[in-house]
């Protein structure tokens, strides 16, 4: 089997040492394993600049979407109403979750290449006093846009709303001071910027808010409060946990620290992104998002012309050892290239050399 490098937003390319952690079988009841869980929780609090007296961390089995849904079903009661700010497919997924759960919600949607507007959010909150929560995706991997988390958090704090941030593709790669921003629930996943393996996600929750959630959840498995209550005793997960993935994540956290922390990882990701946009531009392939709105996580590119065939392009690149992502827009033809994971500038250079080779082949 070929060992492709993944230029995707996750799952992503991991180090051999992270993979090696999965070669050992562990028992969920063992003290050593429960200590791994507790250490992970403490380390995540540190990365969020949070203290345990004010915040806690809950790990939850499943993909990132499972964990987002666990927050929605646990933190929003039947008498609450959530404003969901959307400018991409993952914001739209939160809307679908709200519909499935039966939440009272309102969607504020803007174009996928635009920021939500402060004046419009304020107007919505002024007109609808029933809104108690605000939910938004920080980095929309649909396009790579990095949403204005500070603006939304300022409004939330000012108006006393509970703030839920899907930081799936940003936490660990972009500094997020959770207490300073007043985020009540920040959600992310093991297989994103911390560079672990898929299998669980986590919530950094304001303890005061979480304590109010007892008995609210509409799901047994996704009950964030009950998961926290059990896990907080000694690190025991309520139901079978992904032991191999948890051990790999603990190693990934070590390696994040060895790299120099979030600031160093951000610098590497941003350099990858800057170089990618520069080199692809020279080949006549241009990004969908303008530079000031672009995250260092993933970049969406427009098809260079009407004759461009993504399937051929994808296969050509894959044969050369790299895997990219199809676009997620419905009205514009695009593809995406991730900048995160165990990826460095030399990988970006190699990729762009491959793209240049392809462009020459198809134009001959």
C-alpha positions as CSV (number, residue, x, y, z in Angstrom):
1,X,0.0,0.0,0.0
2,X,1.3,3.4,-0.9
3,X,2.0,5.8,1.9
4,X,0.3,8.9,0.7
5,X,0.6,12.3,2.4
6,X,-2.8,13.8,3.1
7,X,-3.3,17.4,2.2
8,X,-6.7,17.4,3.8
9,X,-8.3,19.0,6.9
10,X,-8.3,15.8,8.8
11,X,-7.8,12.9,9.0
12,X,-4.3,14.1,8.2
13,X,-0.7,12.9,7.9
14,X,0.6,12.0,11.4
15,X,4.1,11.2,12.7
16,X,5.4,7.6,12.8
17,X,5.7,8.0,16.6
18,X,2.0,8.9,17.0
19,X,1.1,5.8,14.9
20,X,3.4,3.6,17.0
21,X,1.4,4.4,20.2
22,X,-1.5,2.4,18.6
23,X,0.5,-0.8,18.6
24,X,-0.2,-1.4,22.3
25,X,-3.5,-2.7,23.6
26,X,-4.9,-1.0,26.7
27,X,-7.7,-1.8,29.1
28,X,-10.2,1.0,29.8
29,X,-10.3,0.1,33.5
30,X,-6.6,0.2,34.1
31,X,-5.2,3.0,36.3
32,X,-2.5,3.9,33.7
33,X,-5.1,4.4,31.0
34,X,-7.3,6.5,33.1
35,X,-4.3,8.6,34.0
36,X,-3.7,9.2,30.3
37,X,-7.2,10.5,30.0
38,X,-6.8,12.9,33.0
39,X,-3.5,14.2,31.7
40,X,-5.0,14.9,28.3
41,X,-7.8,16.9,29.9
42,X,-5.3,19.0,31.9
43,X,-3.2,19.6,28.9
44,X,-6.1,20.8,26.8
45,X,-7.1,23.2,29.5
46,X,-3.5,24.6,29.4
47,X,-3.8,25.0,25.6
48,X,-7.0,26.9,26.0
49,X,-5.4,29.2,28.7
50,X,-8.1,28.0,31.1
51,X,-8.0,27.0,34.7
52,X,-9.8,24.1,36.2
53,X,-11.7,26.2,38.7
54,X,-13.6,27.9,35.8
55,X,-13.4,25.3,33.0
56,X,-13.4,21.6,32.4
57,X,-12.7,19.3,29.6
58,X,-14.9,16.4,28.4
59,X,-13.7,13.8,25.9
60,X,-16.5,12.2,23.8
61,X,-16.3,9.2,21.5
62,X,-17.0,9.7,17.8
63,X,-16.2,12.2,15.0
64,X,-16.2,16.0,15.5
65,X,-19.9,16.1,14.4
66,X,-20.8,13.7,17.2
67,X,-19.3,16.1,19.7
68,X,-20.9,19.2,18.3
69,X,-24.3,17.4,18.6
70,X,-23.5,16.3,22.1
71,X,-23.1,20.0,23.1
72,X,-26.3,21.1,21.3
73,X,-28.4,18.3,22.8
74,X,-27.0,18.9,26.3
75,X,-26.5,22.7,26.6
76,X,-29.7,23.9,24.9
77,X,-33.0,23.2,26.7
78,X,-36.5,23.2,25.3
79,X,-37.0,26.8,26.7
80,X,-33.8,28.1,25.0
81,X,-33.2,29.4,21.5
82,X,-29.9,29.3,19.6
83,X,-28.8,31.7,16.8
84,X,-26.7,29.7,14.4
85,X,-24.3,31.8,12.3
86,X,-23.4,30.1,9.0
87,X,-21.2,30.7,6.0
88,X,-20.3,27.2,5.0
89,X,-21.4,23.5,5.0
90,X,-20.3,22.9,8.6
91,X,-22.4,25.7,9.9
92,X,-25.3,24.3,7.9
93,X,-24.6,20.9,9.5
94,X,-25.2,22.5,12.9
95,X,-28.6,23.7,11.5
96,X,-29.4,20.2,10.5
97,X,-28.5,18.9,14.0
98,X,-30.8,21.5,15.5
99,X,-33.6,20.4,13.3
100,X,-33.1,16.7,14.2
101,X,-32.9,17.4,17.9
102,X,-35.9,19.7,17.8
103,X,-34.1,22.8,19.0
104,X,-35.6,26.2,18.8
105,X,-33.2,28.0,16.5
106,X,-32.7,30.8,14.1
107,X,-30.1,30.8,11.3
108,X,-28.2,33.9,10.2
109,X,-26.6,32.9,6.9
110,X,-24.1,34.9,4.8
111,X,-22.3,34.1,1.5
112,X,-19.5,31.5,1.9
113,X,-16.8,34.0,1.2
114,X,-18.1,36.7,3.5
115,X,-17.9,37.4,7.2
116,X,-21.0,37.6,9.3
117,X,-21.8,41.3,9.9
118,X,-21.8,42.7,13.5
119,X,-24.7,45.1,12.8
120,X,-26.8,42.3,11.5
121,X,-26.1,40.0,14.5
122,X,-26.9,42.8,16.9
123,X,-30.1,43.6,15.0
124,X,-31.2,39.9,15.2
125,X,-30.6,39.8,18.9
126,X,-32.4,43.0,19.5
127,X,-35.4,41.8,17.6
128,X,-35.5,38.4,19.1
129,X,-35.1,38.5,22.8
130,X,-35.8,34.8,23.1
131,X,-32.3,33.9,21.8
132,X,-30.2,32.6,24.6
133,X,-27.3,30.9,22.7
134,X,-25.0,31.7,19.8
135,X,-23.3,29.0,17.8
136,X,-20.7,29.5,15.0
137,X,-17.9,27.6,13.3
138,X,-14.5,29.3,13.8
139,X,-12.6,28.0,10.7
140,X,-15.1,26.9,8.0
141,X,-13.3,24.1,6.2
142,X,-15.8,24.4,3.4
143,X,-13.7,27.3,2.1
144,X,-10.9,27.9,4.6
145,X,-12.4,31.2,5.8
146,X,-11.5,32.2,9.4
147,X,-14.5,33.7,11.0
148,X,-14.3,36.8,13.4
149,X,-14.5,35.0,16.7
150,X,-13.5,38.1,18.7
151,X,-16.4,40.1,17.3
152,X,-19.0,37.4,18.0
153,X,-17.6,36.7,21.5
154,X,-17.8,40.5,22.3
155,X,-21.4,40.6,21.4
156,X,-22.1,37.4,23.3
157,X,-20.5,38.6,26.5
158,X,-22.1,42.0,26.2
159,X,-25.6,40.6,25.8
160,X,-25.2,37.6,28.2
161,X,-25.6,34.8,25.6
162,X,-24.1,31.4,25.9
163,X,-21.4,31.0,23.2
164,X,-20.7,27.7,21.4
165,X,-17.7,27.7,19.1
166,X,-17.0,24.8,16.7
167,X,-13.2,25.1,16.6
168,X,-12.8,21.7,15.0
169,X,-10.2,22.9,12.4
170,X,-8.6,25.6,14.4
171,X,-7.9,24.6,18.0
172,X,-4.3,23.6,18.4
173,X,-3.2,25.4,15.3
174,X,-4.4,28.9,16.1
175,X,-4.2,30.5,19.6
176,X,-7.7,30.7,21.2
177,X,-7.8,32.2,24.7
178,X,-11.1,30.6,25.8
179,X,-11.6,32.5,29.1
180,X,-10.6,35.9,27.6
181,X,-13.1,35.4,24.7
182,X,-15.8,34.2,27.1
183,X,-16.4,31.0,25.2
184,X,-18.8,28.7,27.1
185,X,-18.3,25.6,24.9
186,X,-15.4,25.1,22.6
187,X,-15.4,21.9,20.5
188,X,-12.6,20.3,18.6
189,X,-11.4,16.9,17.5
190,X,-8.4,14.6,18.0
191,X,-7.5,14.4,14.3
192,X,-7.1,18.1,13.4
193,X,-4.4,20.6,14.4
194,X,-3.1,18.5,17.4
195,X,-2.4,15.9,14.7
196,X,-3.9,12.8,16.4
197,X,-6.0,10.0,14.9
198,X,-9.8,10.1,14.3
199,X,-11.9,8.5,17.0
200,X,-12.9,11.1,19.6
201,X,-13.4,14.8,20.1
202,X,-13.4,17.1,23.1
203,X,-15.2,20.0,24.7
204,X,-13.7,22.8,26.7
205,X,-16.6,23.8,28.8
206,X,-17.3,26.6,31.3
207,X,-17.9,24.6,34.5
208,X,-20.7,26.9,35.7
209,X,-22.6,26.4,32.4
210,X,-22.1,22.6,32.3
211,X,-23.4,22.2,35.9
212,X,-26.7,23.6,34.7
213,X,-27.1,20.9,32.1
214,X,-28.0,17.9,34.3
215,X,-31.0,16.1,32.8
216,X,-31.2,18.3,29.7
217,X,-29.7,15.9,27.1
218,X,-32.1,14.3,24.6
219,X,-29.5,11.5,24.0
220,X,-28.0,8.9,26.3
221,X,-24.7,8.4,24.5
222,X,-24.2,12.1,23.7
223,X,-25.0,13.4,27.1
224,X,-22.1,15.7,27.8
225,X,-23.0,16.3,31.4
226,X,-23.2,12.6,32.3
227,X,-19.9,12.0,30.4
228,X,-18.2,14.7,32.4
229,X,-19.6,13.5,35.7
230,X,-18.2,10.0,35.2
231,X,-14.9,11.1,33.6
232,X,-14.3,13.7,36.3
233,X,-14.1,11.1,39.0
234,X,-11.0,9.3,37.9
235,X,-10.8,9.4,34.1
236,X,-13.2,6.6,33.4
237,X,-15.2,7.0,30.2
238,X,-18.9,6.0,30.5
239,X,-18.8,3.7,27.5
240,X,-16.0,1.9,25.6
241,X,-13.5,4.5,24.6
242,X,-11.1,4.4,21.6
243,X,-8.1,3.4,23.6
244,X,-5.6,3.3,20.8
245,X,-6.7,6.7,19.6
246,X,-6.5,8.2,23.1
247,X,-2.9,7.0,23.5
248,X,-2.0,8.3,20.1
249,X,-3.5,11.7,21.0
250,X,-1.5,11.8,24.2
251,X,1.7,11.4,22.1
252,X,0.5,14.1,19.7
253,X,0.1,16.5,22.5
254,X,3.7,15.8,23.6
255,X,4.8,16.5,20.0
256,X,2.9,19.7,19.9
257,X,4.7,20.9,23.0
258,X,8.1,19.8,21.5
259,X,7.4,21.7,18.3
260,X,7.0,24.9,20.4
261,X,3.3,24.9,21.2
262,X,0.5,26.5,19.2
263,X,2.4,29.5,18.1
264,X,5.1,27.4,16.5
265,X,2.5,25.2,14.8
266,X,0.6,28.2,13.6
267,X,3.8,29.6,12.1
268,X,4.4,26.4,10.2
269,X,0.8,26.1,8.9
270,X,0.8,29.7,7.9
271,X,4.1,29.3,6.0
272,X,2.6,26.3,4.2
273,X,-0.5,28.3,3.3
274,X,1.4,31.4,2.2
275,X,3.7,29.4,0.0
276,X,0.9,27.3,-1.4
277,X,-1.2,30.4,-2.5
278,X,1.9,32.0,-4.0
279,X,3.0,29.0,-6.0
280,X,-0.5,28.0,-7.2
281,X,-1.1,31.6,-8.2
282,X,2.0,31.4,-10.5
283,X,0.4,28.4,-12.2
284,X,-2.8,30.3,-12.8
285,X,-4.8,28.6,-10.0
286,X,-6.3,31.1,-7.6
287,X,-7.9,30.9,-4.2
288,X,-11.6,31.5,-3.5
289,X,-11.0,33.3,-0.2
290,X,-9.2,36.7,-0.1
291,X,-5.9,36.8,1.9
292,X,-7.3,38.8,4.9
293,X,-10.0,36.2,5.5
294,X,-7.9,33.1,4.8
295,X,-7.1,30.6,7.6
296,X,-3.8,28.7,7.6
297,X,-5.7,25.5,7.8
298,X,-7.1,24.7,4.3
299,X,-7.4,26.6,1.0
300,X,-10.2,26.4,-1.6
301,X,-9.0,27.0,-5.2
302,X,-11.1,27.8,-8.2
303,X,-10.9,25.6,-11.2
304,X,-8.5,27.3,-13.6
305,X,-10.8,26.9,-16.6
306,X,-13.9,25.2,-17.9
307,X,-12.0,22.2,-19.3
308,X,-10.4,21.4,-15.9
309,X,-11.2,17.8,-14.8
310,X,-10.8,17.4,-11.1
311,X,-10.9,13.6,-11.2
312,X,-8.0,13.4,-13.6
313,X,-6.1,16.1,-11.6
314,X,-6.8,14.2,-8.3
315,X,-5.6,10.9,-9.7
316,X,-2.4,12.5,-11.2
317,X,-1.5,14.0,-7.8
318,X,-2.3,10.8,-5.9
319,X,0.0,8.8,-8.2
320,X,2.8,11.2,-7.2
321,X,2.1,10.6,-3.5
322,X,-0.3,13.3,-2.3
323,X,-4.0,13.3,-1.6
324,X,-6.1,16.5,-1.9
325,X,-9.8,17.2,-1.3
326,X,-12.7,18.0,-3.6
327,X,-14.6,21.2,-3.2
328,X,-17.7,21.6,-1.1
329,X,-19.3,24.5,-2.8
330,X,-22.4,23.8,-4.9
331,X,-22.5,26.8,-7.2
332,X,-18.8,27.2,-8.0
333,X,-16.3,24.6,-9.1
334,X,-13.5,24.3,-6.6
335,X,-11.1,21.9,-4.9
336,X,-9.3,22.2,-1.6
337,X,-5.8,21.6,-0.3
338,X,-5.0,21.3,3.4
339,X,-2.0,22.8,5.1
340,X,-2.1,21.0,8.4
341,X,-0.7,17.7,9.7
342,X,2.9,16.6,9.4
343,X,3.3,18.8,6.3
344,X,6.2,21.2,5.7
345,X,7.2,23.7,3.1
346,X,9.1,21.1,1.1
347,X,5.8,19.1,0.7
348,X,4.1,22.3,-0.6
349,X,6.9,22.8,-3.1
350,X,6.7,19.1,-4.2
351,X,3.0,19.4,-4.6
352,X,3.2,22.5,-6.7
353,X,5.8,20.9,-8.9
354,X,3.4,18.0,-9.5
355,X,0.6,20.5,-10.3
356,X,2.9,22.3,-12.7
357,X,3.7,19.0,-14.4
358,X,0.0,18.2,-14.7
359,X,-0.8,21.6,-16.2
360,X,1.9,21.0,-18.8
361,X,0.6,17.6,-19.7
362,X,-3.0,18.7,-20.1
363,X,-2.1,21.7,-22.3
364,X,0.1,19.7,-24.7
